[in-house]
């Protein structure tokens, strides 16, 4: 099958928009040129168009650009239209009330976990996460609980992407051996953990959510400050209600209990 033609101007415009992150919300022309690998004249031309369309704003004094509310409106339109989020929200709220803890919902987007819903009742120090935040997929409990159930083909593609990152190779082994053992344990237990591997002083649990086809769809997650919740307490007290809630969400999505297990 012939590959669809790439519209380079659209790709470049999106690359500029994707350069902005929560930690780098204001960027100058030089920074955007470095991030995208495009000449400054090209970046400036695209920024003029994005300004005219109200997708970015310009601070004339600092000569920096930032995303405009119109971009956020696009994101919220996508999120509000997601059956997964709408289905999961009441179950997440009930779990948060039951446990008096934060509850997070995330999906895999390329090689990162993307937060699509958060129920917040506690402020966790050292984290600045919100709907739309992206986090590591192989060090986090939410990421591990999801990628453990990917199809073999999708997992192999993800692993190839990760192995292009030198830090990831150190963490997961040159051929992904370390990660492979962790994921085997996830499939055996039905949940994933991390104990400070991602953020020191923070531990977490993650459980997969499945759709009506038996494919993994998302991850439900809870995080705790290590000094306040021991590892054993996290497993004994919070894993059962988290797994039960993920099961209810999966059932609401049409899951009949049969995982399309690729392994």
C-alpha positions as protocol buffer text, in pm:
chain_id: "A"
residue {
  index: 1
  type: UNK
  ca { x: 0 y: 0 z: 0 }
}
residue {
  index: 2
  type: UNK
  ca { x: 135 y: 341 z: -92 }
}
residue {
  index: 3
  type: UNK
  ca { x: 236 y: 559 z: 200 }
}
residue {
  index: 4
  type: UNK
  ca { x: 29 y: 878 z: 241 }
}
residue {
  index: 5
  type: UNK
  ca { x: 208 y: 1195 z: 132 }
}
residue {
  index: 6
  type: UNK
  ca { x: 349 y: 1396 z: 418 }
}
residue {
  index: 7
  type: UNK
  ca { x: 246 y: 1760 z: 432 }
}
residue {
  index: 8
  type: UNK
  ca { x: 575 y: 1911 z: 546 }
}
residue {
  index: 9
  type: UNK
  ca { x: 434 y: 2252 z: 634 }
}
residue {
  index: 10
  type: UNK
  ca { x: 179 y: 2091 z: 868 }
}
residue {
  index: 11
  type: UNK
  ca { x: 447 y: 1870 z: 1023 }
}
residue {
  index: 12
  type: UNK
  ca { x: 672 y: 2168 z: 1090 }
}
residue {
  index: 13
  type: UNK
  ca { x: 391 y: 2367 z: 1246 }
}
residue {
  index: 14
  type: UNK
  ca { x: 305 y: 2078 z: 1477 }
}
residue {
  index: 15
  type: UNK
  ca { x: 673 y: 2031 z: 1568 }
}
residue {
  index: 16
  type: UNK
  ca { x: 682 y: 2393 z: 1681 }
}
residue {
  index: 17
  type: UNK
  ca { x: 369 y: 2350 z: 1893 }
}
residue {
  index: 18
  type: UNK
  ca { x: 504 y: 2027 z: 2046 }
}
residue {
  index: 19
  type: UNK
  ca { x: 825 y: 2207 z: 2151 }
}
residue {
  index: 20
  type: UNK
  ca { x: 636 y: 2375 z: 2436 }
}
residue {
  index: 21
  type: UNK
  ca { x: 618 y: 2173 z: 2758 }
}
residue {
  index: 22
  type: UNK
  ca { x: 499 y: 2246 z: 3114 }
}
residue {
  index: 23
  type: UNK
  ca { x: 861 y: 2313 z: 3216 }
}
residue {
  index: 24
  type: UNK
  ca { x: 937 y: 2514 z: 2900 }
}
residue {
  index: 25
  type: UNK
  ca { x: 617 y: 2705 z: 2841 }
}
residue {
  index: 26
  type: UNK
  ca { x: 790 y: 3018 z: 2707 }
}
residue {
  index: 27
  type: UNK
  ca { x: 1043 y: 2982 z: 2426 }
}
residue {
  index: 28
  type: UNK
  ca { x: 1233 y: 3226 z: 2210 }
}
residue {
  index: 29
  type: UNK
  ca { x: 1303 y: 3200 z: 1839 }
}
residue {
  index: 30
  type: UNK
  ca { x: 1653 y: 3059 z: 1893 }
}
residue {
  index: 31
  type: UNK
  ca { x: 1527 y: 2794 z: 2136 }
}
residue {
  index: 32
  type: UNK
  ca { x: 1252 y: 2686 z: 1898 }
}
residue {
  index: 33
  type: UNK
  ca { x: 1502 y: 2666 z: 1614 }
}
residue {
  index: 34
  type: UNK
  ca { x: 1725 y: 2437 z: 1820 }
}
residue {
  index: 35
  type: UNK
  ca { x: 1436 y: 2219 z: 1938 }
}
residue {
  index: 36
  type: UNK
  ca { x: 1290 y: 2169 z: 1590 }
}
residue {
  index: 37
  type: UNK
  ca { x: 1615 y: 2167 z: 1393 }
}
residue {
  index: 38
  type: UNK
  ca { x: 1468 y: 2427 z: 1158 }
}
residue {
  index: 39
  type: UNK
  ca { x: 1636 y: 2752 z: 1049 }
}
residue {
  index: 40
  type: UNK
  ca { x: 1529 y: 3057 z: 1245 }
}
residue {
  index: 41
  type: UNK
  ca { x: 1383 y: 3216 z: 932 }
}
residue {
  index: 42
  type: UNK
  ca { x: 1161 y: 2910 z: 879 }
}
residue {
  index: 43
  type: UNK
  ca { x: 1053 y: 2902 z: 1244 }
}
residue {
  index: 44
  type: UNK
  ca { x: 974 y: 3272 z: 1234 }
}
residue {
  index: 45
  type: UNK
  ca { x: 759 y: 3227 z: 923 }
}
residue {
  index: 46
  type: UNK
  ca { x: 556 y: 2950 z: 1088 }
}
residue {
  index: 47
  type: UNK
  ca { x: 524 y: 3147 z: 1411 }
}
residue {
  index: 48
  type: UNK
  ca { x: 371 y: 3437 z: 1219 }
}
residue {
  index: 49
  type: UNK
  ca { x: 105 y: 3200 z: 1087 }
}
residue {
  index: 50
  type: UNK
  ca { x: 44 y: 3044 z: 1430 }
}
residue {
  index: 51
  type: UNK
  ca { x: 14 y: 3393 z: 1579 }
}
residue {
  index: 52
  type: UNK
  ca { x: -240 y: 3492 z: 1315 }
}
residue {
  index: 53
  type: UNK
  ca { x: -442 y: 3178 z: 1391 }
}
residue {
  index: 54
  type: UNK
  ca { x: -423 y: 3244 z: 1769 }
}
residue {
  index: 55
  type: UNK
  ca { x: -238 y: 2919 z: 1844 }
}
residue {
  index: 56
  type: UNK
  ca { x: 57 y: 3101 z: 2007 }
}
residue {
  index: 57
  type: UNK
  ca { x: 105 y: 3434 z: 2180 }
}
residue {
  index: 58
  type: UNK
  ca { x: 408 y: 3664 z: 2177 }
}
residue {
  index: 59
  type: UNK
  ca { x: 554 y: 3854 z: 2470 }
}
residue {
  index: 60
  type: UNK
  ca { x: 710 y: 4150 z: 2286 }
}
residue {
  index: 61
  type: UNK
  ca { x: 929 y: 4252 z: 2579 }
}
residue {
  index: 62
  type: UNK
  ca { x: 1081 y: 3912 z: 2649 }
}
residue {
  index: 63
  type: UNK
  ca { x: 1053 y: 3815 z: 2281 }
}
residue {
  index: 64
  type: UNK
  ca { x: 923 y: 3474 z: 2380 }
}
residue {
  index: 65
  type: UNK
  ca { x: 630 y: 3270 z: 2254 }
}
residue {
  index: 66
  type: UNK
  ca { x: 385 y: 3053 z: 2445 }
}
residue {
  index: 67
  type: UNK
  ca { x: 84 y: 2838 z: 2360 }
}
residue {
  index: 68
  type: UNK
  ca { x: -247 y: 3023 z: 2340 }
}
residue {
  index: 69
  type: UNK
  ca { x: -578 y: 2907 z: 2492 }
}
residue {
  index: 70
  type: UNK
  ca { x: -695 y: 2795 z: 2147 }
}
residue {
  index: 71
  type: UNK
  ca { x: -448 y: 2504 z: 2163 }
}
residue {
  index: 72
  type: UNK
  ca { x: -579 y: 2403 z: 2505 }
}
residue {
  index: 73
  type: UNK
  ca { x: -933 y: 2418 z: 2371 }
}
residue {
  index: 74
  type: UNK
  ca { x: -835 y: 2162 z: 2107 }
}
residue {
  index: 75
  type: UNK
  ca { x: -693 y: 1935 z: 2374 }
}
residue {
  index: 76
  type: UNK
  ca { x: -997 y: 1959 z: 2596 }
}
residue {
  index: 77
  type: UNK
  ca { x: -1222 y: 1888 z: 2298 }
}
residue {
  index: 78
  type: UNK
  ca { x: -1033 y: 1565 z: 2241 }
}
residue {
  index: 79
  type: UNK
  ca { x: -1042 y: 1468 z: 2608 }
}
residue {
  index: 80
  type: UNK
  ca { x: -1409 y: 1545 z: 2649 }
}
residue {
  index: 81
  type: UNK
  ca { x: -1486 y: 1325 z: 2352 }
}
residue {
  index: 82
  type: UNK
  ca { x: -1299 y: 1022 z: 2482 }
}
residue {
  index: 83
  type: UNK
  ca { x: -1535 y: 742 z: 2584 }
}
residue {
  index: 84
  type: UNK
  ca { x: -1261 y: 603 z: 2808 }
}
residue {
  index: 85
  type: UNK
  ca { x: -1232 y: 919 z: 3014 }
}
residue {
  index: 86
  type: UNK
  ca { x: -1607 y: 966 z: 3042 }
}
residue {
  index: 87
  type: UNK
  ca { x: -1655 y: 603 z: 3141 }
}
residue {
  index: 88
  type: UNK
  ca { x: -1372 y: 598 z: 3395 }
}
residue {
  index: 89
  type: UNK
  ca { x: -1442 y: 928 z: 3571 }
}
residue {
  index: 90
  type: UNK
  ca { x: -1725 y: 820 z: 3809 }
}
residue {
  index: 91
  type: UNK
  ca { x: -1533 y: 506 z: 3907 }
}
residue {
  index: 92
  type: UNK
  ca { x: -1220 y: 711 z: 3973 }
}
residue {
  index: 93
  type: UNK
  ca { x: -1414 y: 957 z: 4188 }
}
residue {
  index: 94
  type: UNK
  ca { x: -1559 y: 670 z: 4391 }
}
residue {
  index: 95
  type: UNK
  ca { x: -1214 y: 516 z: 4443 }
}
residue {
  index: 96
  type: UNK
  ca { x: -1071 y: 851 z: 4551 }
}
residue {
  index: 97
  type: UNK
  ca { x: -1352 y: 895 z: 4807 }
}
residue {
  index: 98
  type: UNK
  ca { x: -1304 y: 540 z: 4934 }
}
residue {
  index: 99
  type: UNK
  ca { x: -927 y: 568 z: 4981 }
}
residue {
  index: 100
  type: UNK
  ca { x: -884 y: 946 z: 5027 }
}
residue {
  index: 101
  type: UNK
  ca { x: -604 y: 931 z: 4769 }
}
residue {
  index: 102
  type: UNK
  ca { x: -523 y: 1077 z: 4429 }
}
residue {
  index: 103
  type: UNK
  ca { x: -623 y: 863 z: 4130 }
}
residue {
  index: 104
  type: UNK
  ca { x: -479 y: 900 z: 3780 }
}
residue {
  index: 105
  type: UNK
  ca { x: -575 y: 771 z: 3436 }
}
residue {
  index: 106
  type: UNK
  ca { x: -323 y: 760 z: 3151 }
}
residue {
  index: 107
  type: UNK
  ca { x: -281 y: 619 z: 2801 }
}
residue {
  index: 108
  type: UNK
  ca { x: 29 y: 535 z: 2598 }
}
residue {
  index: 109
  type: UNK
  ca { x: 113 y: 803 z: 2342 }
}
residue {
  index: 110
  type: UNK
  ca { x: 412 y: 701 z: 2131 }
}
residue {
  index: 111
  type: UNK
  ca { x: 670 y: 614 z: 2398 }
}
residue {
  index: 112
  type: UNK
  ca { x: 525 y: 818 z: 2685 }
}
residue {
  index: 113
  type: UNK
  ca { x: 231 y: 794 z: 2923 }
}
residue {
  index: 114
  type: UNK
  ca { x: -19 y: 1076 z: 2876 }
}
residue {
  index: 115
  type: UNK
  ca { x: -241 y: 1181 z: 3167 }
}
residue {
  index: 116
  type: UNK
  ca { x: -602 y: 1214 z: 3051 }
}
residue {
  index: 117
  type: UNK
  ca { x: -770 y: 1244 z: 3393 }
}
residue {
  index: 118
  type: UNK
  ca { x: -668 y: 1314 z: 3754 }
}
residue {
  index: 119
  type: UNK
  ca { x: -869 y: 1313 z: 4076 }
}
residue {
  index: 120
  type: UNK
  ca { x: -670 y: 1520 z: 4324 }
}
residue {
  index: 121
  type: UNK
  ca { x: -726 y: 1521 z: 4699 }
}
residue {
  index: 122
  type: UNK
  ca { x: -364 y: 1547 z: 4813 }
}
residue {
  index: 123
  type: UNK
  ca { x: -68 y: 1754 z: 4698 }
}
residue {
  index: 124
  type: UNK
  ca { x: 232 y: 1533 z: 4624 }
}
residue {
  index: 125
  type: UNK
  ca { x: 559 y: 1720 z: 4651 }
}
residue {
  index: 126
  type: UNK
  ca { x: 817 y: 1702 z: 4369 }
}
residue {
  index: 127
  type: UNK
  ca { x: 546 y: 1649 z: 4107 }
}
residue {
  index: 128
  type: UNK
  ca { x: 386 y: 1906 z: 3882 }
}
residue {
  index: 129
  type: UNK
  ca { x: 150 y: 1679 z: 3691 }
}
residue {
  index: 130
  type: UNK
  ca { x: -183 y: 1762 z: 3532 }
}
residue {
  index: 131
  type: UNK
  ca { x: -410 y: 1644 z: 3252 }
}
residue {
  index: 132
  type: UNK
  ca { x: -190 y: 1656 z: 2942 }
}
residue {
  index: 133
  type: UNK
  ca { x: 135 y: 1581 z: 3128 }
}
residue {
  index: 134
  type: UNK
  ca { x: 361 y: 1314 z: 2982 }
}
residue {
  index: 135
  type: UNK
  ca { x: 577 y: 1080 z: 3189 }
}
residue {
  index: 136
  type: UNK
  ca { x: 822 y: 796 z: 3143 }
}
residue {
  index: 137
  type: UNK
  ca { x: 665 y: 466 z: 3036 }
}
residue {
  index: 138
  type: UNK
  ca { x: 926 y: 218 z: 3162 }
}
residue {
  index: 139
  type: UNK
  ca { x: 1007 y: 357 z: 3508 }
}
residue {
  index: 140
  type: UNK
  ca { x: 653 y: 443 z: 3616 }
}
residue {
  index: 141
  type: UNK
  ca { x: 400 y: 196 z: 3754 }
}
residue {
  index: 142
  type: UNK
  ca { x: 133 y: 325 z: 3517 }
}
residue {
  index: 143
  type: UNK
  ca { x: 361 y: 272 z: 3219 }
}
residue {
  index: 144
  type: UNK
  ca { x: 471 y: -74 z: 3323 }
}
residue {
  index: 145
  type: UNK
  ca { x: 115 y: -190 z: 3387 }
}
residue {
  index: 146
  type: UNK
  ca { x: 16 y: -91 z: 3035 }
}
residue {
  index: 147
  type: UNK
  ca { x: 314 y: -197 z: 2824 }
}
residue {
  index: 148
  type: UNK
  ca { x: 311 y: -541 z: 2989 }
}
residue {
  index: 149
  type: UNK
  ca { x: -5 y: -613 z: 2790 }
}
residue {
  index: 150
  type: UNK
  ca { x: 83 y: -459 z: 2453 }
}
residue {
  index: 151
  type: UNK
  ca { x: 80 y: -682 z: 2147 }
}
residue {
  index: 152
  type: UNK
  ca { x: 422 y: -826 z: 2072 }
}
residue {
  index: 153
  type: UNK
  ca { x: 445 y: -616 z: 1757 }
}
residue {
  index: 154
  type: UNK
  ca { x: 360 y: -292 z: 1940 }
}
residue {
  index: 155
  type: UNK
  ca { x: 595 y: -378 z: 2225 }
}
residue {
  index: 156
  type: UNK
  ca { x: 883 y: -446 z: 1985 }
}
residue {
  index: 157
  type: UNK
  ca { x: 828 y: -107 z: 1820 }
}
residue {
  index: 158
  type: UNK
  ca { x: 821 y: 64 z: 2158 }
}
residue {
  index: 159
  type: UNK
  ca { x: 1136 y: -115 z: 2271 }
}
residue {
  index: 160
  type: UNK
  ca { x: 1315 y: -7 z: 1954 }
}
residue {
  index: 161
  type: UNK
  ca { x: 1224 y: 355 z: 2029 }
}
residue {
  index: 162
  type: UNK
  ca { x: 1344 y: 322 z: 2388 }
}
residue {
  index: 163
  type: UNK
  ca { x: 1673 y: 161 z: 2288 }
}
residue {
  index: 164
  type: UNK
  ca { x: 1758 y: 470 z: 2084 }
}
residue {
  index: 165
  type: UNK
  ca { x: 1783 y: 653 z: 2419 }
}
residue {
  index: 166
  type: UNK
  ca { x: 2112 y: 595 z: 2601 }
}
residue {
  index: 167
  type: UNK
  ca { x: 1958 y: 644 z: 2945 }
}
residue {
  index: 168
  type: UNK
  ca { x: 1686 y: 392 z: 2866 }
}
residue {
  index: 169
  type: UNK
  ca { x: 1945 y: 133 z: 2760 }
}
residue {
  index: 170
  type: UNK
  ca { x: 2116 y: 172 z: 3099 }
}
residue {
  index: 171
  type: UNK
  ca { x: 1786 y: 133 z: 3281 }
}
residue {
  index: 172
  type: UNK
  ca { x: 1630 y: -155 z: 3087 }
}
residue {
  index: 173
  type: UNK
  ca { x: 1931 y: -346 z: 2950 }
}
residue {
  index: 174
  type: UNK
  ca { x: 2080 y: -340 z: 2602 }
}
residue {
  index: 175
  type: UNK
  ca { x: 1810 y: -571 z: 2468 }
}
residue {
  index: 176
  type: UNK
  ca { x: 1540 y: -482 z: 2720 }
}
residue {
  index: 177
  type: UNK
  ca { x: 1614 y: -779 z: 2950 }
}
residue {
  index: 178
  type: UNK
  ca { x: 1557 y: -590 z: 3275 }
}
residue {
  index: 179
  type: UNK
  ca { x: 1230 y: -445 z: 3154 }
}
residue {
  index: 180
  type: UNK
  ca { x: 1122 y: -784 z: 3021 }
}
residue {
  index: 181
  type: UNK
  ca { x: 1156 y: -941 z: 3367 }
}
residue {
  index: 182
  type: UNK
  ca { x: 960 y: -658 z: 3527 }
}
residue {
  index: 183
  type: UNK
  ca { x: 679 y: -698 z: 3275 }
}
residue {
  index: 184
  type: UNK
  ca { x: 664 y: -1075 z: 3331 }
}
residue {
  index: 185
  type: UNK
  ca { x: 606 y: -1001 z: 3699 }
}
residue {
  index: 186
  type: UNK
  ca { x: 332 y: -751 z: 3610 }
}
residue {
  index: 187
  type: UNK
  ca { x: 149 y: -1011 z: 3401 }
}
residue {
  index: 188
  type: UNK
  ca { x: 182 y: -1263 z: 3684 }
}
residue {
  index: 189
  type: UNK
  ca { x: 45 y: -1030 z: 3955 }
}
residue {
  index: 190
  type: UNK
  ca { x: -189 y: -814 z: 3749 }
}
residue {
  index: 191
  type: UNK
  ca { x: -41 y: -486 z: 3872 }
}
residue {
  index: 192
  type: UNK
  ca { x: 284 y: -288 z: 3850 }
}
residue {
  index: 193
  type: UNK
  ca { x: 486 y: -97 z: 4107 }
}
residue {
  index: 194
  type: UNK
  ca { x: 770 y: 147 z: 4124 }
}
residue {
  index: 195
  type: UNK
  ca { x: 953 y: 232 z: 4442 }
}
residue {
  index: 196
  type: UNK
  ca { x: 1149 y: 549 z: 4381 }
}
residue {
  index: 197
  type: UNK
  ca { x: 1286 y: 446 z: 4040 }
}
residue {
  index: 198
  type: UNK
  ca { x: 1115 y: 738 z: 3868 }
}
residue {
  index: 199
  type: UNK
  ca { x: 1112 y: 1003 z: 4143 }
}
residue {
  index: 200
  type: UNK
  ca { x: 1308 y: 935 z: 4465 }
}
residue {
  index: 201
  type: UNK
  ca { x: 1076 y: 943 z: 4764 }
}
residue {
  index: 202
  type: UNK
  ca { x: 772 y: 849 z: 4559 }
}
residue {
  index: 203
  type: UNK
  ca { x: 621 y: 503 z: 4517 }
}
residue {
  index: 204
  type: UNK
  ca { x: 325 y: 402 z: 4304 }
}
residue {
  index: 205
  type: UNK
  ca { x: 101 y: 124 z: 4179 }
}
residue {
  index: 206
  type: UNK
  ca { x: -58 y: 86 z: 3836 }
}
residue {
  index: 207
  type: UNK
  ca { x: -323 y: -147 z: 3698 }
}
residue {
  index: 208
  type: UNK
  ca { x: -421 y: -205 z: 3332 }
}
residue {
  index: 209
  type: UNK
  ca { x: -763 y: -126 z: 3187 }
}
residue {
  index: 210
  type: UNK
  ca { x: -887 y: -337 z: 2895 }
}
residue {
  index: 211
  type: UNK
  ca { x: -1138 y: -262 z: 2620 }
}
residue {
  index: 212
  type: UNK
  ca { x: -1407 y: -477 z: 2461 }
}
residue {
  index: 213
  type: UNK
  ca { x: -1157 y: -639 z: 2223 }
}
residue {
  index: 214
  type: UNK
  ca { x: -944 y: -761 z: 2511 }
}
residue {
  index: 215
  type: UNK
  ca { x: -665 y: -512 z: 2433 }
}
residue {
  index: 216
  type: UNK
  ca { x: -502 y: -294 z: 2696 }
}
residue {
  index: 217
  type: UNK
  ca { x: -649 y: 56 z: 2672 }
}
residue {
  index: 218
  type: UNK
  ca { x: -510 y: 257 z: 2964 }
}
residue {
  index: 219
  type: UNK
  ca { x: -362 y: 245 z: 3312 }
}
residue {
  index: 220
  type: UNK
  ca { x: -517 y: 340 z: 3646 }
}
residue {
  index: 221
  type: UNK
  ca { x: -264 y: 462 z: 3898 }
}
residue {
  index: 222
  type: UNK
  ca { x: -212 y: 581 z: 4256 }
}
residue {
  index: 223
  type: UNK
  ca { x: 104 y: 746 z: 4393 }
}
residue {
  index: 224
  type: UNK
  ca { x: 227 y: 788 z: 4750 }
}
residue {
  index: 225
  type: UNK
  ca { x: 501 y: 970 z: 4940 }
}
residue {
  index: 226
  type: UNK
  ca { x: 736 y: 698 z: 5064 }
}
residue {
  index: 227
  type: UNK
  ca { x: 764 y: 845 z: 5415 }
}
residue {
  index: 228
  type: UNK
  ca { x: 386 y: 834 z: 5457 }
}
residue {
  index: 229
  type: UNK
  ca { x: 298 y: 495 z: 5304 }
}
residue {
  index: 230
  type: UNK
  ca { x: 525 y: 190 z: 5327 }
}
residue {
  index: 231
  type: UNK
  ca { x: 566 y: -40 z: 5029 }
}
residue {
  index: 232
  type: UNK
  ca { x: 381 y: -324 z: 5205 }
}
residue {
  index: 233
  type: UNK
  ca { x: 99 y: -91 z: 5310 }
}
residue {
  index: 234
  type: UNK
  ca { x: 67 y: 28 z: 4952 }
}
residue {
  index: 235
  type: UNK
  ca { x: 31 y: -330 z: 4827 }
}
residue {
  index: 236
  type: UNK
  ca { x: -198 y: -457 z: 5101 }
}
residue {
  index: 237
  type: UNK
  ca { x: -423 y: -152 z: 5140 }
}
residue {
  index: 238
  type: UNK
  ca { x: -444 y: 7 z: 4798 }
}
residue {
  index: 239
  type: UNK
  ca { x: -383 y: -260 z: 4532 }
}
residue {
  index: 240
  type: UNK
  ca { x: -715 y: -445 z: 4596 }
}
residue {
  index: 241
  type: UNK
  ca { x: -944 y: -139 z: 4551 }
}
residue {
  index: 242
  type: UNK
  ca { x: -736 y: -14 z: 4258 }
}
residue {
  index: 243
  type: UNK
  ca { x: -762 y: -350 z: 4080 }
}
residue {
  index: 244
  type: UNK
  ca { x: -1134 y: -372 z: 4156 }
}
residue {
  index: 245
  type: UNK
  ca { x: -1192 y: -25 z: 4012 }
}
residue {
  index: 246
  type: UNK
  ca { x: -989 y: -101 z: 3699 }
}
residue {
  index: 247
  type: UNK
  ca { x: -1198 y: -416 z: 3659 }
}
residue {
  index: 248
  type: UNK
  ca { x: -1521 y: -215 z: 3678 }
}
residue {
  index: 249
  type: UNK
  ca { x: -1397 y: 35 z: 3421 }
}
residue {
  index: 250
  type: UNK
  ca { x: -1286 y: -246 z: 3189 }
}
residue {
  index: 251
  type: UNK
  ca { x: -1627 y: -414 z: 3222 }
}
residue {
  index: 252
  type: UNK
  ca { x: -1798 y: -85 z: 3141 }
}
residue {
  index: 253
  type: UNK
  ca { x: -1586 y: -68 z: 2825 }
}
residue {
  index: 254
  type: UNK
  ca { x: -1712 y: -412 z: 2722 }
}
residue {
  index: 255
  type: UNK
  ca { x: -1426 y: -628 z: 2848 }
}
residue {
  index: 256
  type: UNK
  ca { x: -1539 y: -986 z: 2916 }
}
residue {
  index: 257
  type: UNK
  ca { x: -1234 y: -1096 z: 3116 }
}
residue {
  index: 258
  type: UNK
  ca { x: -1046 y: -1250 z: 2826 }
}
residue {
  index: 259
  type: UNK
  ca { x: -718 y: -1066 z: 2769 }
}
residue {
  index: 260
  type: UNK
  ca { x: -581 y: -1085 z: 2418 }
}
residue {
  index: 261
  type: UNK
  ca { x: -247 y: -1192 z: 2561 }
}
residue {
  index: 262
  type: UNK
  ca { x: 31 y: -1153 z: 2303 }
}
residue {
  index: 263
  type: UNK
  ca { x: 288 y: -1344 z: 2503 }
}
